[in-house]
Protein backbone atom coordinates (compact mmCIF):
# COMPACT_ATOMS: atom_id res chain seq x y z
CA UNK A 1 0.00 0.00 0.00
CA UNK A 2 1.24 3.49 -0.84
CA UNK A 3 0.20 6.91 0.37
CA UNK A 4 0.65 10.06 -1.68
CA UNK A 5 1.50 13.25 0.16
CA UNK A 6 1.87 16.79 -1.06
CA UNK A 7 4.96 18.33 0.50
CA UNK A 8 5.82 21.84 -0.57
CA UNK A 9 9.47 22.72 -0.90
CA UNK A 10 8.87 25.68 1.41
CA UNK A 11 7.24 25.94 4.82
CA UNK A 12 3.97 27.21 6.22
CA UNK A 13 3.89 29.22 9.43
CA UNK A 14 5.16 26.16 11.31
CA UNK A 15 3.80 24.30 14.32
CA UNK A 16 3.06 26.48 17.34
CA UNK A 17 2.73 25.98 21.08
CA UNK A 18 5.94 23.93 20.99
CA UNK A 19 9.58 24.30 22.07
CA UNK A 20 12.37 24.76 19.52
CA UNK A 21 16.10 24.53 20.19
CA UNK A 22 18.06 27.26 18.39
CA UNK A 23 21.43 27.02 20.12
CA UNK A 24 23.73 25.39 22.64
CA UNK A 25 24.02 27.22 25.96
CA UNK A 26 27.80 27.62 25.73
CA UNK A 27 27.45 29.49 22.44
CA UNK A 28 25.99 32.56 24.17
CA UNK A 29 28.29 34.43 26.57
CA UNK A 30 27.15 36.77 29.33
CA UNK A 31 26.37 40.21 28.01
CA UNK A 32 26.04 38.92 24.44
CA UNK A 33 23.08 38.71 22.09
CA UNK A 34 22.50 37.69 18.51
CA UNK A 35 19.77 37.11 15.94
CA UNK A 36 18.34 33.61 15.63
CA UNK A 37 15.79 32.88 12.92
CA UNK A 38 12.98 30.56 14.08
CA UNK A 39 10.04 29.60 11.88
CA UNK A 40 10.92 32.54 9.66
CA UNK A 41 10.73 34.98 12.59
CA UNK A 42 13.70 37.10 13.71
CA UNK A 43 14.44 36.49 17.40
CA UNK A 44 17.13 38.26 19.40
CA UNK A 45 18.54 35.74 21.86
CA UNK A 46 20.58 37.27 24.66
CA UNK A 47 22.17 36.61 28.02
CA UNK A 48 22.31 39.24 30.75
CA UNK A 49 25.43 39.78 32.86
CA UNK A 50 23.64 37.78 35.57
CA UNK A 51 23.52 34.80 33.20
CA UNK A 52 19.75 35.02 32.70
CA UNK A 53 18.48 34.43 29.17
CA UNK A 54 15.93 36.43 27.21
CA UNK A 55 14.35 36.19 23.77
CA UNK A 56 12.61 39.08 21.99
CA UNK A 57 11.32 39.78 18.52
CA UNK A 58 14.38 41.22 16.79
CA UNK A 59 12.65 44.27 15.35
CA UNK A 60 12.41 47.63 17.07
CA UNK A 61 8.77 48.83 16.72
CA UNK A 62 9.97 52.39 16.11
CA UNK A 63 11.83 52.10 12.79
CA UNK A 64 12.33 48.36 12.33
CA UNK A 65 16.04 48.19 13.19
CA UNK A 66 17.23 44.83 14.60
CA UNK A 67 17.62 45.05 18.37
CA UNK A 68 20.42 42.50 18.11
CA UNK A 69 22.57 45.28 16.60
CA UNK A 70 22.25 47.26 19.81
CA UNK A 71 23.59 46.83 23.33
CA UNK A 72 22.64 45.24 26.62
CA UNK A 73 22.71 48.04 29.18
CA UNK A 74 23.70 47.89 32.84
CA UNK A 75 20.03 47.73 33.91
CA UNK A 76 19.48 44.62 31.77
CA UNK A 77 17.53 46.38 29.04
CA UNK A 78 18.27 46.13 25.31
CA UNK A 79 19.06 49.43 23.61
CA UNK A 80 18.18 49.95 19.94
CA UNK A 81 21.17 51.39 18.02
CA UNK A 82 19.02 53.84 16.02
CA UNK A 83 17.32 56.10 18.60
CA UNK A 84 18.22 54.47 21.92
CA UNK A 85 14.82 53.00 22.71
CA UNK A 86 15.21 50.41 25.46
CA UNK A 87 13.27 47.24 26.06
CA UNK A 88 13.22 45.03 29.14
CA UNK A 89 13.51 41.26 28.87
CA UNK A 90 9.71 41.03 29.10
CA UNK A 91 9.46 43.16 25.93
CA UNK A 92 8.16 46.32 27.64
CA UNK A 93 9.71 49.60 26.47
CA UNK A 94 11.47 51.19 29.46
CA UNK A 95 12.91 54.32 27.84
CA UNK A 96 12.46 56.61 24.83
CA UNK A 97 15.29 59.17 25.10
CA UNK A 98 13.63 61.65 22.71
CA UNK A 99 10.64 62.21 24.99
CA UNK A 100 10.64 65.49 26.94
CA UNK A 101 7.72 64.75 29.23
CA UNK A 102 4.99 66.85 27.66
CA UNK A 103 4.05 64.21 25.09
CA UNK A 104 0.98 62.00 25.72
CA UNK A 105 3.01 58.91 24.76
CA UNK A 106 3.75 56.39 27.55
CA UNK A 107 6.78 54.25 26.78
CA UNK A 108 5.55 51.38 28.99
CA UNK A 109 2.59 50.83 26.69
CA UNK A 110 4.92 49.96 23.83
CA UNK A 111 6.32 46.45 23.69
CA UNK A 112 7.98 43.90 21.47
CA UNK A 113 7.11 40.23 21.55
CA UNK A 114 8.88 38.29 24.29
CA UNK A 115 9.36 34.54 23.88
CA UNK A 116 9.55 32.10 26.80
CA UNK A 117 13.08 30.71 26.96
CA UNK A 118 14.67 27.91 29.00
CA UNK A 119 18.21 26.68 29.57
CA UNK A 120 18.73 23.06 30.58
CA UNK A 121 21.06 20.16 29.78
CA UNK A 122 23.43 22.65 28.14
CA UNK A 123 20.74 23.60 25.60
CA UNK A 124 18.62 26.69 24.91
CA UNK A 125 14.93 26.24 24.11
CA UNK A 126 12.50 28.91 22.84
CA UNK A 127 8.71 28.49 22.99
CA UNK A 128 6.85 29.57 19.86
CA UNK A 129 3.32 30.28 21.07
CA UNK A 130 0.32 30.44 18.76
CA UNK A 131 -0.68 33.74 20.36
CA UNK A 132 1.93 36.29 21.54
CA UNK A 133 2.12 36.55 25.30
CA UNK A 134 0.66 33.12 26.02
CA UNK A 135 2.39 31.13 28.74
CA UNK A 136 3.92 27.78 27.73
CA UNK A 137 1.56 24.84 27.86
CA UNK A 138 4.47 22.44 28.37
CA UNK A 139 8.16 22.39 29.25
CA UNK A 140 11.11 21.50 26.99
CA UNK A 141 12.15 17.85 26.77
CA UNK A 142 14.77 16.71 29.26
CA UNK A 143 17.75 14.56 28.37
CA UNK A 144 17.30 12.40 31.44
CA UNK A 145 20.91 11.79 32.41
CA UNK A 146 23.40 13.40 34.80
CA UNK A 147 26.23 12.87 32.31
CA UNK A 148 27.52 16.04 30.62
CA UNK A 149 27.37 16.79 26.92
CA UNK A 150 30.36 15.10 25.23
CA UNK A 151 29.82 15.57 21.49
CA UNK A 152 27.95 18.12 19.38
CA UNK A 153 27.48 18.92 15.73
CA UNK A 154 25.35 21.46 13.83
CA UNK A 155 24.84 21.52 10.08
CA UNK A 156 22.46 23.57 7.95
CA UNK A 157 20.26 21.61 5.54
CA UNK A 158 19.01 23.64 2.56
CA UNK A 159 15.46 22.35 2.88
CA UNK A 160 12.27 22.82 4.85
CA UNK A 161 11.82 21.08 8.18
CA UNK A 162 9.58 18.29 6.83
CA UNK A 163 12.22 16.90 4.47
CA UNK A 164 14.90 17.18 7.15
CA UNK A 165 12.76 15.31 9.69
CA UNK A 166 11.63 12.43 7.50
CA UNK A 167 15.08 12.12 5.94
CA UNK A 168 16.67 11.59 9.34
CA UNK A 169 14.00 9.17 10.60
CA UNK A 170 14.03 7.11 7.38
CA UNK A 171 14.93 3.53 8.39
CA UNK A 172 16.07 2.26 4.95
CA UNK A 173 18.34 4.91 3.44
CA UNK A 174 21.58 4.02 5.22
CA UNK A 175 22.84 1.47 2.68
CA UNK A 176 22.60 4.06 -0.09
CA UNK A 177 23.06 7.50 1.45
CA UNK A 178 25.84 6.36 3.80
CA UNK A 179 27.58 4.28 1.15
CA UNK A 180 31.17 4.27 2.43
CA UNK A 181 33.73 1.49 2.09
CA UNK A 182 33.76 1.14 5.87
CA UNK A 183 29.94 1.10 6.18
CA UNK A 184 28.70 -1.18 3.38
CA UNK A 185 25.94 -3.54 4.46
CA UNK A 186 23.66 -6.03 2.74
CA UNK A 187 19.99 -5.18 3.43
CA UNK A 188 18.23 -7.67 5.65
CA UNK A 189 14.82 -8.02 7.26
CA UNK A 190 14.10 -5.75 10.25
CA UNK A 191 11.14 -5.99 12.60
CA UNK A 192 10.53 -3.25 15.21
CA UNK A 193 7.73 -2.54 17.64
CA UNK A 194 6.33 1.02 17.79
CA UNK A 195 4.00 2.68 20.27
CA UNK A 196 2.48 6.17 20.62
CA UNK A 197 3.94 8.92 22.83
CA UNK A 198 2.18 12.12 23.99
CA UNK A 199 3.15 14.00 20.80
CA UNK A 200 4.85 11.36 18.70
CA UNK A 201 5.94 7.73 18.76
CA UNK A 202 8.67 5.41 20.02
CA UNK A 203 10.58 2.45 18.62
CA UNK A 204 10.46 0.51 21.86
CA UNK A 205 13.52 -0.87 23.61
CA UNK A 206 15.30 -3.61 21.66
CA UNK A 207 18.74 -5.01 20.93
CA UNK A 208 20.25 -3.01 18.03
CA UNK A 209 21.16 -4.92 14.89
CA UNK A 210 24.05 -2.68 13.75
CA UNK A 211 27.46 -4.29 14.44
CA UNK A 212 28.86 -0.89 15.48
CA UNK A 213 26.96 -1.14 18.76
CA UNK A 214 29.04 -4.18 19.73
CA UNK A 215 31.82 -1.89 21.05
CA UNK A 216 29.43 -1.06 23.90
CA UNK A 217 28.96 -4.68 24.91
CA UNK A 218 25.50 -5.86 25.98
CA UNK A 219 23.25 -2.95 25.01
CA UNK A 220 19.63 -2.12 24.24
CA UNK A 221 18.25 1.00 22.58
CA UNK A 222 15.04 3.01 22.47
CA UNK A 223 14.36 5.67 19.82
CA UNK A 224 11.70 8.31 20.35
CA UNK A 225 10.29 11.08 18.20
CA UNK A 226 8.05 13.92 19.38
CA UNK A 227 6.90 17.19 17.84
CA UNK A 228 8.16 19.44 16.52
CA UNK A 229 11.36 17.49 15.71
CA UNK A 230 12.84 15.98 18.86
CA UNK A 231 14.52 12.60 18.42
CA UNK A 232 16.14 10.76 21.32
CA UNK A 233 18.20 7.60 21.06
CA UNK A 234 18.72 6.16 24.53
CA UNK A 235 21.28 3.37 24.87
CA UNK A 236 21.54 1.40 28.07
CA UNK A 237 23.68 -1.59 28.89
CA UNK A 238 26.70 -3.00 30.64
CA UNK A 239 30.30 -2.85 29.54
CA UNK A 240 32.92 -4.82 31.44
CA UNK A 241 30.28 -5.40 34.09
CA UNK A 242 29.59 -1.69 34.58
CA UNK A 243 26.13 -0.23 33.77
CA UNK A 244 25.87 2.87 31.60
CA UNK A 245 23.42 5.16 29.85
CA UNK A 246 24.23 7.04 26.64
CA UNK A 247 21.74 9.60 25.31
CA UNK A 248 21.72 11.10 21.82
CA UNK A 249 19.46 14.04 20.97
CA UNK A 250 18.81 15.29 17.45
CA UNK A 251 16.57 18.26 16.64
CA UNK A 252 15.63 19.92 13.36
CA UNK A 253 15.43 23.67 13.93
CA UNK A 254 13.51 25.46 11.14
CA UNK A 255 15.20 28.78 10.41
CA UNK A 256 13.01 29.71 7.44
CA UNK A 257 11.24 28.06 4.50
CA UNK A 258 14.45 26.79 2.92
CA UNK A 259 16.92 26.30 5.78
CA UNK A 260 16.81 23.88 8.69
CA UNK A 261 19.60 23.38 11.21
CA UNK A 262 20.30 19.84 12.35
CA UNK A 263 21.67 19.97 15.90
CA UNK A 264 22.93 16.72 17.37
CA UNK A 265 24.34 16.23 20.87
CA UNK A 266 25.40 13.16 22.85
CA UNK A 267 25.77 12.63 26.58
CA UNK A 268 27.74 9.84 28.25
CA UNK A 269 29.73 9.23 31.46
CA UNK A 270 33.43 10.08 31.55
CA UNK A 271 34.59 6.47 31.52
CA UNK A 272 33.08 6.09 28.03
CA UNK A 273 35.23 8.88 26.58
CA UNK A 274 36.99 6.36 24.35
CA UNK A 275 33.91 6.87 22.12
CA UNK A 276 34.79 10.46 21.27
CA UNK A 277 37.19 9.68 18.38
CA UNK A 278 34.49 7.47 16.83
CA UNK A 279 31.93 10.28 16.95
CA UNK A 280 34.48 12.79 15.69
CA UNK A 281 35.35 10.59 12.71
CA UNK A 282 31.88 9.28 11.82
CA UNK A 283 29.26 11.64 13.26
CA UNK A 284 29.95 14.65 11.07
CA UNK A 285 30.25 12.44 8.00
CA UNK A 286 26.85 10.80 8.51
CA UNK A 287 25.07 14.13 9.05
CA UNK A 288 26.83 15.53 5.97
CA UNK A 289 25.61 12.53 3.95
CA UNK A 290 22.02 13.30 4.97
CA UNK A 291 22.54 16.99 4.21
CA UNK A 292 23.83 16.26 0.70
CA UNK A 293 20.92 13.97 -0.18
CA UNK A 294 18.19 16.44 0.87
CA UNK A 295 19.98 19.14 -1.09
CA UNK A 296 20.04 16.83 -4.12
CA UNK A 297 16.34 16.20 -3.51
CA UNK A 298 15.70 19.90 -4.13
CA UNK A 299 16.37 19.35 -7.83
CA UNK A 300 13.18 17.31 -8.05
CA UNK A 301 11.17 19.35 -5.57
CA UNK A 302 11.49 22.43 -7.76
CA UNK A 303 8.73 20.90 -9.89
CA UNK A 304 6.34 20.46 -6.89
CA UNK A 305 5.71 16.71 -7.32
CA UNK A 306 3.37 14.68 -5.17
CA UNK A 307 5.57 12.31 -3.17
CA UNK A 308 4.80 8.69 -2.41
CA UNK A 309 5.21 6.99 0.97
CA UNK A 310 4.97 3.21 1.21
CA UNK A 311 4.21 0.65 3.92
CA UNK A 312 6.01 -0.31 6.16
CA UNK A 313 9.33 1.41 5.57
CA UNK A 314 7.84 4.91 5.27
CA UNK A 315 5.37 4.48 8.13
CA UNK A 316 7.36 6.76 10.50
CA UNK A 317 7.13 9.51 7.86
CA UNK A 318 3.40 8.86 7.44
CA UNK A 319 2.93 9.09 11.22
CA UNK A 320 4.92 12.32 11.31
CA UNK A 321 2.60 13.99 8.80
CA UNK A 322 -0.51 12.71 10.58
CA UNK A 323 0.70 13.80 14.02
CA UNK A 324 1.74 17.19 12.69
CA UNK A 325 -1.66 17.71 11.03
CA UNK A 326 -3.54 16.67 14.18
CA UNK A 327 -1.44 19.03 16.33
CA UNK A 328 -1.92 22.00 13.98
CA UNK A 329 -5.68 21.43 13.95
CA UNK A 330 -5.85 21.16 17.74
CA UNK A 331 -3.97 24.47 18.15
CA UNK A 332 -6.07 26.24 15.54
CA UNK A 333 -9.39 24.98 16.91
CA UNK A 334 -8.49 25.06 20.59
CA UNK A 335 -9.31 21.37 20.96
CA UNK A 336 -7.53 18.56 22.78
CA UNK A 337 -4.79 16.92 20.74
CA UNK A 338 -5.40 13.25 19.97
CA UNK A 339 -2.39 11.30 18.75
CA UNK A 340 -3.36 9.31 15.62
CA UNK A 341 -0.48 6.81 16.06
CA UNK A 342 -1.46 3.31 17.11
CA UNK A 343 0.77 0.55 18.47
CA UNK A 344 2.17 -1.57 15.67
CA UNK A 345 5.03 -3.80 14.49
CA UNK A 346 6.75 -2.58 11.33
CA UNK A 347 8.79 -4.74 8.96
CA UNK A 348 11.20 -3.65 6.25
CA UNK A 349 14.56 -4.52 4.72
CA UNK A 350 17.60 -2.36 5.31
N, C-alpha and C positions, 0 to 999 in steps of 0.2 A: 504494500500500500504506500502511496506517495501523497504528500501534501504540498500544495503550491502556495507560496507566500510572496507577497509583494513587499520588498524591502528597498526603500529609497536609498540612494547613495548618500543623501544628507541626513538631517536629524530634525525631528519636531522639537517642541519646547522641552522635551525630556521629562522623565518621571520626577514627580515632586513628593514632598513629605518624606524624604529619604536623606541619608547621610552619604556624602561623597568625600573621598580622600584626595586632596590636591597636593600634599607635600609631606615629607618626613619632618619630624620636629626639629632635628639638628640643622636643617637647612635654613632656619629662620633665627637669626641672632637677636639678642635683646636690643631694643631701640631701632630695629630694622623693619621695613615693610616692602611689599612688592605686589605687583598685579598678578593674579591668578585667574585665568578664564575658566568658568564652570558653566556648563550647559549654555554656552554662548554669552554668558553674562560676565562683565568685568567686576572682579572682586579684589579689593585691596586687603591682603592678609598681613597682619602686623603683630609685633610683640613689644609690649611696653618694657621699660627698664626694670619693672618688677618681675618680668617674665610672663605676665598675663597676656593671653592672645586676644585679638579682636579681628572681626571680618566685616567690612563695609562695602557697599556698592561703590565702585571706583570711579565715580563721576560726581564732581562738585555740582550741586543744583543751581549754582549761580551762573557759570559760563561753560560748564561741561568739561573742565580740565580734570585730568586724573588726579585723585588725591594721593595716589602712590608716588607722584612726583614731588610731593611736599615733604613735610617734616613731622616727626613726633615731638611734641613740645614737652617741657618739664612737667606740666600738669596732666600729661597723658592724653591730650587731645591731638588730633591730626590737623595740621595747618595746610590749607590749599596754597600752592605756590603763586597763584595769580593775584588774589586780593586779600590773602591772609585769613579767609574765613576758617574757623576752627570747628571741628566736630568731635564730640566725645565718642567713646567706644560703643555707646548705645545708639549712635547715629544722630543725636540731638546737636544742633548748632549751638555752640557755647559763646561764640564771639564773631561779630562783624565789625572789623576795625573802622570802616568808613562811617558808621553811624555816629551821630553827634548827640543823640538823646531826644531831639524834638520830633523825630520821625515816628509814625504810628507802628512801624515794623517791630515785632518781637522776635529776636533771633531764636529763642527756644522753641518757637512754633515751626521752625524749619528743620527738616531732618533728612538724612539719607538712610537707605535701607541697611539695617544691621542684620547679620546672619549669625545664628547660634554656631558656636565653634567649640570643639573639644580637643584636648591633647591627652592621649593615652597610648601606652605600648610603644612610645617613640614615634607616634603617627599624629597627624593633624586631620581632623574631620570637620566638614562644614555641612550644615543642614540647609537644604534647599526647600523651603516651605512653599506650599501652593499659594498661600496668601501672606504677603509681607507682614512681619510682626507676630505671626503665630508661633507659639511655643512648640518645641519638638514633641512629637507624639511617640518617640522612641529614643533610645540611646545608641551610639555607634557600636558596632560589633567589637567584642573583646577577643584578644588572641588566646587567652586561657592558659598561659604558662608564665612562670616566673623567670624563665631564661631570657637573656637580653637578645636584641636583634644582632645577628651575626653577618648576614649577607643581604644586599639590596641592589636592585637594578631598576632603572626607569628608561623606557624607550617610547618614542612617539610613533604611533601608527597613523598613517595618512588615510583614515577611514572613520566612518561614524561608529558609535559605540556598539550597535547591534552586530556588525561584522567582526569587531574585535572580540566581543563576548563569545559568539558562537564559534569563532575560529579557535579560541583557546580551550573551549570545553569539548570540541570535536574529538571523539574517541578513536577515530580511524585514520587520521591524517599523518600520524607520526612516521609511518614507513615511507612516505613520499615527500612530505615537507622537510622532515629531518633526515634526509637521505645522505648520511655521512659514512665514510668507510668504517668508522668505529661504532656505528649505530645501526647497521643494516640488520633487519629482522624479517623472517618469513611470517606473513599474517597467519594467525591461528584463531580458533574459536574462543570468544570471551563470553562470560555470562556473569552479570552483576545485578545485585538487588538494589532497587531505588525506593525511597520513601519521601513523602512530603515534609517540608519544614514550614515554619510560619510564613516566610515569604519566598520560598524556593523549594529545593529538593536536595537529597543527600544520596550518594552512593555509599551504602552502609558498610560498616567495618568488614574488611576481608584481607586475605593474604595477597599482596601484590604479585603480579605475574612477571614484571620486568626484572631481568637478572641483576640490574644495577642495584636493586634494593638489598641484594645479598650481602653487601659490605656492612650492613647494619644488623646482620644476624637474624634472629627470629623476630619478625616485625609484621604488624598489621597496619592498614591505612583506612582512613575515612575521608571522603571528599564531599564537601558541601558547596552549594551555591545558593545565594540569596540576593534579592534585589538591593541596589540597582545593578551591582556587578561584583559582589564579594565572594571570592572562592577561597576556601580553606582546604588544605591537605594536611591532615593530622596523622602523623606516624607515631606509633607506640610500639615498644618492644623491649627486648633484653639483648645486651651485647656484652659478652664475657661475664655473664651473670648479673649485670647491672642494669636496672630498668631505666628507660629514658622516654622522653617525649620531644618530638621535633615538629614544629608547626610552620607551614608555609602559607602565606597570604598573598593573593594576587587580586588586584582591583583594576578595573578599566575606568579611567577618569575622563569623561567627555569634556574636552575643552571647547569645541565648537562643532559645527556640522561635519567637518572633514578631518578633524584631528582628535585622537584619543590617546591619552598616556596610559601605558601599561606599567604599573608599579608593583614590583614583586619583592617581598621581604621574607626572610626565614629566621626562625628563632630556635636555638638549641643550647644545651648546657655546655660549659667550657670544655669538658672532657671529650666532647665530640668535635673539637676544632680541627681534627684531621680532615674533616669534610670540606673545609673552606677552599682548598685548591681545586677540588672537584667542581664546586659551584662556580668558582672563578673561571675555570676552563670551559665548562659546559653551559652554565646558566645563561650567560649573555648570548651565546651562539644559538641556543634553542629559541629564545625570545626574538632574536634577529631573524631566524628562519620564519617564524610566524608573522613578523612584521613585513618581510619581503613578499610573502604569499598574499596577504590582504592588499598590499599595494599593487601587486600584479592583477588581483581581482578587480581593481578599479577600471582596468581596460575594458572589461565586459560590462561593468555596472554603468558605464557612461551611456549605455543604450537602454537603461531602465528595464531590464528583463524581469519577468516573474521567475523566482527561484524555486527549486524543487527540494523538498526534504523528505527522506524516506525512512520507513521503519526498518529495524530498530535503531540503526546507527545514528540517525539524526534526531532521535526522540528527545535528548536533552535540549537541542535547539528548538524543537516544537514546543516543549514545556516552557522554555524561556519566553517565547513569544506569547503564549497563552497566559502565563503568570503576569507578564508585563501589561498585557491588555486588561486583565482583570484588575490589576492595581490602579492603572490609569482611570478606569471607569469608576472604581470605588472612591478615588480622590475627587473626581469631577462631580459625582453624584452625592457625595457625602454618605455613602453606604459602607457597611462592613465588608472588608476584603475577604473573599473566599478563595482559597488556593485550589485551582483546578487540577493539580497534580494528584494522581492516585498511585498507591503502592504497586510496584510492578517489577518483574525480572526482565531485563533487556539482554538480547543476544546479538552479537555481531562478530566479524572477523577483523582482526588488526594485529 
